[in-house]
Amino acid sequence: MCRLHDRSFSILAGKVTILRTLEQIQNIQLAEDAEKIVVVNREIKVTLDTLRNRNKHYTLVGNVRKEIKRLEDQQWRIHFKWFKSHVGIQGNEVADRLAKEVAMDDIGELV
């Protein structure tokens, strides 16, 4: 088994987290006339850059793009926002830890 560098793992975990988040959007209960808008916040800019770069054809990135397309076909508007990490955002460390736990379970089947 190979071991990923912490930064590489964080980038991979971020992509898995985005995919899992997008997959859960369909479960959101909205009023019939409510706007379907989702903002996905990420602290690792390279993850968002990879999603925007159409020359990147990694399997996981492709899966995220397909999920975005599926949601857009259902009239969802998906926005991605980068924020600087570890700048006093309450709960950031907990969110990072939970994202890594989820990603560790999913990475093997998604990569």
N, C-alpha and C positions, 0 to 999 in steps of 0.2 A: 504494500500500500504506500502511495506517495503522500507526502505531507506538503500542504500548501503554505506558503509564506502568509503571515497574518494579514497583510494588505491584500494579497490575492484572494484569500478566503473572504475577507470583508466585501470585496467587489462581487465575488460570486454569490455570497449570502445576500447582498443587496438586490441582485437580479432575481434570485429565488423569492425574496420577500415581495418584490414588486409583482411578480407573476401570481403569487398566492393572494396578494391583496386584490389584484384585478379579478381573479377568479371568484372572490367573495362578494364583489359588487352586485352581482345578480341577486343576492339574498337580501339586499337592502329594501325595506318596505317604504315606499314613498306615496304621498298623496298623488292622485292621478294627474293633477295639473302641475306638479312640482318639476322644477328643472333638474335634469340629470347631469350633475356636475361633480366631478371628483378631482381633488388635488392630492397628488402623491408627492410627499416631501422626502427628499433623500439628502444625506450629508456627504455622499461620495460622488463628486461631479463626474468622474470618469464613467460611472454607471449610466448616467443620463446621456453623456456624450456618445457612448456606444450605442444606445437605443436610437439616437438621432442619426447616426452615421449609417446610411443605407449600404455602404460597402462592407459592413461587418455582417457576417453570415453565420454566427455561432448558433448552435441549436437552441440554447436557452434564450438568446436574444430573439430568435425567430419565434419562439413560443410566446414571448411577451408581446411581440408585434401582432401576432395572430389574435391574442386576447384583446389587445387594444382595438383592433379592427372589428372583432365580434361585438364589443361594447359600443363602438361608434355606430355600427349597423343597427343597434338598439336605441339610438339617439342619445347615448351618453357622450359627454364632453370630458375628456381626460386631460388634465394639466399636470405637468411635472415641474417641481420647483426644487431648486438646490438651496440648501442653507449651510452655513458654516458650522461644522460640528464642534461640540464641546464648548459652547459659548454661553453656558448658563441656562440651557433649555431644560426645564424640569422634566424628568423622566427619560432623558436621552440615553443614559447608561442602561436603564432597565430595558428600553426599547431595543438597544443594540444587543443586549444579552439574549432577549427573547427571539430576535430575528436570527441570531446565530444558532440558537437551539433548533428552531424550525428548519433553517437551511441545512443543518447537519443531517436531519432526518430525510430531507428531500434531494440533496445534491446528487447522490448516487443514481437516482432514477431519472434525473433531469439532464444530466450532463452527457 
